[in-house]
Amino acid sequence: MSGSLTIALDAMGGDNAPSIVVKGADMARRRFPNVNFLMFGDEQRILPLMKRRKRLRAITEITHTDDVIANDTKVSDALRKGKQSSMQLAINAVREDLAAGVVSAGNTGALMAMAKLALRTMPGIDRPAIAAIFPTIRGESVMLDLGANVECDAENLVQFALMGDVFARTVLGTVSPSCGLLNVGSEEMKGHAEIQQAAAYLRQMGATLNFHGFVEGDDIAAGTTDVIVADGFTGNIALKTTEGTARLIKEFLSDAFHSSLSSRLGYVLARRGLRKMRDRIDPRRYNGAMFLGLTGIAVKSHGGTDAFGFANAIGVAVDMAANGFNDKITKGLEAFDDFQPGPLEVAAS
């Protein structure tokens, strides 16, 4: 990364803020030596955490505010009463071109609403989408939408596909990402009218986008496609199911290796392989959901993450900014604007 970047941080967002924000920023500083930070929050709580982190303090500008958006704050209340909150001020820094992106571990609904209102959607995008990186058998994939839009029409799904394609190229480094629509079956006649119409549009786009077709739930972990597109209702259920399954497997493994003396011995022998597996599926490595489709970069960290996870969320924002993510989305959407779909033949479900 050449040149310097500034990232705005909501220092008070998350279950363990501001501690994990400061510690995470210090970790990110080592990974990205050309990044500076604007930190918004309670200065009396932030400064003591900076005492042993002089290098971080030297590249961080702190703006004090007493106002915080709590996890249980209603979106309407956040918009009405949170204009001086740490979350809103951090978002405003992006709007005012003081920062290249914002990262917060705070209230997801409030962050989405505030960011959409302050940053606005990009030309050609009707609705922003929440996207996240998933580990797969083949490597990594990106999935969207994960909850921002419960109901979507065909054009929304096509826009999500284009944004996911650009994300896979820019952040994941995939040369020609394949894209799949999450459906109840891989057969062409499956699915409701909106997903059928979206598939028909994507098939007609040809060279503009590498459309694989329909994918099912088990294709997510298999890495069948590099980009998985869904409406927010379906995507959020898939996300939470995946997270729950990962925790279940972790508990089963722990119980199995503590069930007997021979099992404990087996753990000692398999410890290196198990650590490798743990690192591969560690959710902190994939922390940082992106609000794609806004004119500015906004990244949502998991509220309960630790410093390592928050540092990775900062990394996502830095990667997006350094690689000109929004400019590339704009060019991708221009290609879609030039595309004129022919008559659609949508199969009956």
Summary of the structure (lengths in Angstrom):
residues: 349
radius of gyration: 21.1
end to end distance: 48.3
largest distance: 67.1
contacts: 1238
relative contact order: 0.17
helix: 50%
strand: 17%
